Amino acid sequence: MGLSALLMIGRRTTVAGVRLHLDDRPARLDRLLKLTGTLDYLTAPLPTGAAGTSVTGETTVRPTGPDGPT
């Protein structure tokens, strides 16, 4: 596990309309995210009207399983 796992989780939470929050990030993780240009992607707030928000304002979340065959 590493950066690729965090990016996968970030994609899945974005699709689900859920905000990924990384508590107590160590300095080395911040450095890695800055070096790879992914700090803003993984730490930016969820945009308003993001996927998963219905017309009535209710948030829907679907459970996800392991990735299927590609």
Secondary structure, DSSP 8 states (H G I E B T S, - for coil): --HHHHHHHHHHHHHHT-----TT--HHHHHHHHHHT-HHHHHS---TT-TTB-TTS-B------S----
